[in-house]
Amino acid sequence: MQRPAPTPQHDRLAAFEGVWEGGEILHSGPARAVASRATARYEFRRSCGGFFLLLDYEQRQDGEVTYGGHGVYGFDAAKGTYTGQWFDTMGGFYETPSRGVFEGNTLTLVLANERFKARYCYEFVGADEMTFQIHVHAKSGVWEPYMSGRYRRAS
């Protein structure tokens, strides 16, 4: 039996590989009364023969780590969607993955479960710069900013 190979969609995730660092804005809203700033470091690497992209994330405020997470991204060829799973220092995990598309320079994933709905957008602004935004779907029916950041490839 021949071993399967990653598809071009899997290979597209290779654009994230490396270490990224930058600043973030944590927007005010239901989760926090006052907006604040943070710095962050992302380390992306491909795994499992190129089928998955692993992410280790660390956020700092005032020089101290305030939040961390681990992501696993892939492509579900059967459903034709990119997938994302997230685990974090708040004990967060979701039973179903976020799902989405990679159009142009932007990977957009949406997580919808019984508790809330969130949209995650990574956009490449060049080979060595990207933005990341999280929006949450509010009770008002509109997407509200939760977090936004801009990062440069450090290695």
Secondary structure, DSSP 8 states (H G I E B T S, - for coil): -------HHHHHGGGG-EEEEEEEEE--BTTBSS-EEEEEEEEEEEEGGGTEEEEEEEEEETTEEEEEEEEEEEEETTTTEEEEEEEETT----SS-EEEEEETTEEEEEEE-SS-EEEEEEEEEETTEEEEEEEEE-TTSSEEEEEEEEEEE--
